[in-house]
């Protein structure tokens, strides 16, 4: 690996969400906030394999 095992990656525990200042009446929220690792686990389980757009199926609001 490029880091030669000298630099450890941090665990990502955050929630992905659109900043409030980007959402308004002309640009409504299209995706609910979600935990990235929960989505990754769902994809790894194969549950989204037949989805045309996995992220929209997982947390889309429309």
C-alpha positions in Angstrom: 0.0 0.0 0.0 1.1 3.5 -0.7 1.2 4.4 3.0 3.6 1.5 3.8 1.6 0.8 7.0 3.0 3.9 8.6 -0.1 6.0 8.5 -3.4 4.6 9.8 -6.7 5.7 8.3 -9.2 7.1 10.7 -12.6 5.4 11.1 -15.3 7.3 9.4 -18.2 7.7 11.8 -19.9 10.7 10.3 -23.2 11.3 8.7 -23.3 12.5 5.1 -25.8 15.3 4.6 -26.3 18.3 2.4 -25.4 21.6 4.0 -28.5 23.6 4.9 -27.4 26.6 2.9 -27.7 24.5 -0.3 -31.3 23.6 0.3 -34.2 26.0 -0.5 -37.5 26.1 -2.3 -35.8 26.0 -5.7 -33.4 23.3 -4.7 -35.2 20.9 -2.3 -33.5 18.2 -0.3 -33.3 15.1 -2.4 -31.5 12.7 0.0 -31.9 12.2 3.7 -28.8 12.2 5.9 -27.1 8.8 6.3 -24.2 7.0 7.8 -21.7 6.1 5.1 -20.7 2.8 6.7 -24.4 1.7 6.9 -24.7 2.2 3.1 -21.4 0.4 2.5 -22.6 -2.6 4.5 -25.9 -2.6 2.6 -24.0 -2.6 -0.7 -21.7 -5.4 0.5 -24.7 -7.5 1.4 -25.8 -7.5 -2.2 -29.2 -5.9 -1.3 -28.6 -3.0 -3.8 -27.3 -5.2 -6.6 -30.5 -4.9 -8.7 -30.9 -1.2 -8.0 -30.4 1.2 -10.9 -29.3 3.9 -8.4 -28.4 2.4 -5.0 -27.9 5.7 -3.2 -31.3 7.0 -4.3 -32.9 3.7 -3.3 -31.2 3.8 0.1 -31.8 7.4 1.1 -33.7 9.2 -1.7 -36.7 11.3 -0.8 -38.3 11.3 -4.2 
